[in-house]
Amino acid sequence: MQADTTTSTPRDPRLRIGIVGGGIGGVALAVALSRQPDLEVHLFEAAERFSEIGAGVSFGPNAVRAISLLGLETAYRRIADASPAPFEDVWFEWRRGRDEAYLTASLAAGCGQSSVHRADFLNAIVAHLPEGIAHFGKRCRTVAQDAEGVCVRFEDDSEFRGDLLIGYDGIKSAVREHVLPVADYGEVGPRWSGTQAYRGLVPTERLRRAIVEAGCDERLAMVPQMYLGPDRHILTFPVKQAALINVVAFITDRSSPEPRLPEGAPWVVEVSQQAMLDDFPGWGAASKAILGCIDHPTRWALHELPELPRYARDRVLIVGDAAHAMLPHQGAGAGQALEDAYVLASLLGDPACDRDGAATVLSAFEAVRHARACRVQVTSREAGELYEYCGEEIGADEVRLSADLERRFDWLWNHDPRDDVTAARCRLGWEYRRSA
Ligand SMILES: Cc1cc2nc3c(=O)[nH]c(=O)nc-3n(C[C@H](O)[C@H](O)[C@H](O)COP(=O)(O)OP(=O)(O)OC[C@H]3O[C@@H](n4cnc5c(N)ncnc54)[C@H](O)[C@@H]3O)c2cc1C
């Protein structure tokens, strides 16, 4: 059975492309590709509609650059939060969790802390998706390919045949099993990091009052903050035009080099406020005030992928969290998914990419994106260690810690994905052209 494809599509498309997964990355790619009149694009989402959790997501300058290159800047700016004046360039202020003492700040010039409510952002980009491209209730079960094309079969027994398949289906990706078969690559699925994250959204005014009543500066409620301590850290930043504060409180069990969750344990659970507070004994007045504002926390067991040996297998490519799910300590996972979307859309959108050469284009994509994505994964893990006073050669030395935090994100933020496109074009022997 064919999947329902009611969209008005080109009669003889240059490429027929399937995208599995309608999260931030998959939708961004579908929007970008759907602007090319000679491409036929279909987006398959397992759920019955697009949905994101009610939490914040923070974007560094590189992610905001990718959003802008994808033509989504206006939609983004309408809903994005920024650090308030005169702290516009502040990504985070860093403080000691025990007593809120100021350590330093990380500055992202011209960007600061640019964040959104996840569901608002997904809705804003979905609004750019033409009718008929998205298909819901399509959970990918298996993928197969031959020299002619690729076929994805869904759990409802429908299937889609196309020239290329892009797996944007998140950390538990089904497409990944096709790209990296267990028989050849062993088990490359997600692993628990030993870190749990309590999450909550708090009305800003409530948090401001609690902070002031705790005897702390109200700026702690308005300017993005990270509170650091041994095996623990807490972050706050505004979302919903500063009406809400996104709070994430991390605790890490470092007792085992290979931490394991009990078999079958859910990744996300609801917990009591008291259980969360009990996990932060000896923390300062501000931290207690912040956690005291989260009435119904959820606790997330944070998983990541190992660095994968490859992302492409002929006509099939995995991207976003399906390829490089990482710990959230640099606020970079969604940014990498968006960089992927821009680079891939630029390459697949080029008329030089035809059916015969499409697999080579996916290899070129992998060749230019793999090292960067792996480096972001590794440094995200290292950042969490640093924030929790376990950084290599730094530990609890706050002077060295501060110096490191002031500069450590620059390489990540300064990246321009147009350089990846140029590098891939060069590999493909396509004529030199600077991407718009
Ligand atoms: C606590 C936490 C905080 C974070 N904070 C930040 C942050 O501040 N900044 C940042 O940049 N990143 C952050 N991240 C990471 C970010 O959320 C992810 O990197 C990003 O959402 C990945 O996008 P994606 O589109 O690749 O995958 P996802 O958002 O996971 O989307 C995958 C989609 O695929 C669908 N799907 C899954 N399986 C199938 C299937 N078999 N068939 C069809 N569809 C399927 C899902 O329903 C979903 O819609 C954070 C992550 C966590 C856990």
PDBQT file of the ligand as one rigid body, heavy atoms in Angstrom, charges set to zero:
ROOT
HETATM    1  C1  LIG A 501      16.781  18.043  28.936  1.00  0.00    +0.000 C 
HETATM    2  C2  LIG A 501      17.132  18.448  27.522  1.00  0.00    +0.000 A 
HETATM    3  C3  LIG A 501      17.391  19.779  27.253  1.00  0.00    +0.000 A 
HETATM    4  C4  LIG A 501      17.801  20.169  25.964  1.00  0.00    +0.000 A 
HETATM    5  N1  LIG A 501      18.084  21.473  25.744  1.00  0.00    +0.000 NA
HETATM    6  C5  LIG A 501      18.524  21.864  24.528  1.00  0.00    +0.000 A 
HETATM    7  C6  LIG A 501      18.849  23.230  24.284  1.00  0.00    +0.000 A 
HETATM    8  O1  LIG A 501      18.693  24.097  25.157  1.00  0.00    +0.000 OA
HETATM    9  N2  LIG A 501      19.333  23.556  23.042  1.00  0.00    +0.000 N 
HETATM   10  C7  LIG A 501      19.488  22.636  22.039  1.00  0.00    +0.000 A 
HETATM   11  O2  LIG A 501      19.928  23.001  20.931  1.00  0.00    +0.000 OA
HETATM   12  N3  LIG A 501      19.160  21.340  22.245  1.00  0.00    +0.000 NA
HETATM   13  C8  LIG A 501      18.692  20.928  23.454  1.00  0.00    +0.000 A 
HETATM   14  N4  LIG A 501      18.354  19.623  23.655  1.00  0.00    +0.000 N 
HETATM   15  C9  LIG A 501      18.503  18.669  22.538  1.00  0.00    +0.000 C 
HETATM   16  C10 LIG A 501      17.350  18.802  21.538  1.00  0.00    +0.000 C 
HETATM   17  O3  LIG A 501      16.125  18.630  22.200  1.00  0.00    +0.000 OA
HETATM   18  C11 LIG A 501      17.505  17.763  20.429  1.00  0.00    +0.000 C 
HETATM   19  O4  LIG A 501      18.820  17.756  19.962  1.00  0.00    +0.000 OA
HETATM   20  C12 LIG A 501      16.555  18.061  19.260  1.00  0.00    +0.000 C 
HETATM   21  O5  LIG A 501      15.217  18.063  19.693  1.00  0.00    +0.000 OA
HETATM   22  C13 LIG A 501      16.759  17.028  18.150  1.00  0.00    +0.000 C 
HETATM   23  O6  LIG A 501      15.861  17.260  17.111  1.00  0.00    +0.000 OA
HETATM   24  P1  LIG A 501      15.525  16.110  16.050  1.00  0.00    +0.000 P 
HETATM   25  O7  LIG A 501      14.538  16.727  15.108  1.00  0.00    +0.000 OA
HETATM   26  O8  LIG A 501      16.771  15.531  15.517  1.00  0.00    +0.000 OA
HETATM   27  O9  LIG A 501      14.834  14.940  16.901  1.00  0.00    +0.000 OA
HETATM   28  P2  LIG A 501      13.528  14.947  17.788  1.00  0.00    +0.000 P 
HETATM   29  O10 LIG A 501      13.200  16.309  18.265  1.00  0.00    +0.000 OA
HETATM   30  O11 LIG A 501      13.705  13.866  18.803  1.00  0.00    +0.000 OA
HETATM   31  O12 LIG A 501      12.355  14.523  16.771  1.00  0.00    +0.000 OA
HETATM   32  C14 LIG A 501      12.228  13.200  16.321  1.00  0.00    +0.000 C 
HETATM   33  C15 LIG A 501      10.824  13.024  15.719  1.00  0.00    +0.000 C 
HETATM   34  O13 LIG A 501      10.748  11.758  15.102  1.00  0.00    +0.000 OA
HETATM   35  C16 LIG A 501       9.554  11.091  15.464  1.00  0.00    +0.000 C 
HETATM   36  N5  LIG A 501       9.839   9.649  15.403  1.00  0.00    +0.000 N 
HETATM   37  C17 LIG A 501      10.559   8.903  16.273  1.00  0.00    +0.000 A 
HETATM   38  N6  LIG A 501      10.628   7.623  15.856  1.00  0.00    +0.000 NA
HETATM   39  C18 LIG A 501       9.940   7.570  14.681  1.00  0.00    +0.000 A 
HETATM   40  C19 LIG A 501       9.657   6.516  13.777  1.00  0.00    +0.000 A 
HETATM   41  N7  LIG A 501      10.109   5.258  13.973  1.00  0.00    +0.000 N 
HETATM   42  N8  LIG A 501       8.925   6.799  12.672  1.00  0.00    +0.000 NA
HETATM   43  C20 LIG A 501       8.465   8.061  12.435  1.00  0.00    +0.000 A 
HETATM   44  N9  LIG A 501       8.706   9.101  13.289  1.00  0.00    +0.000 NA
HETATM   45  C21 LIG A 501       9.430   8.852  14.389  1.00  0.00    +0.000 A 
HETATM   46  C22 LIG A 501       9.264  11.609  16.865  1.00  0.00    +0.000 C 
HETATM   47  O14 LIG A 501       7.900  11.461  17.182  1.00  0.00    +0.000 OA
HETATM   48  C23 LIG A 501       9.710  13.066  16.753  1.00  0.00    +0.000 C 
HETATM   49  O15 LIG A 501       8.678  13.900  16.275  1.00  0.00    +0.000 OA
HETATM   50  C24 LIG A 501      17.919  19.203  24.926  1.00  0.00    +0.000 A 
HETATM   51  C25 LIG A 501      17.612  17.864  25.189  1.00  0.00    +0.000 A 
HETATM   52  C26 LIG A 501      17.220  17.492  26.467  1.00  0.00    +0.000 A 
HETATM   53  C27 LIG A 501      16.904  16.039  26.716  1.00  0.00    +0.000 C 
ENDROOT
TORSDOF 0
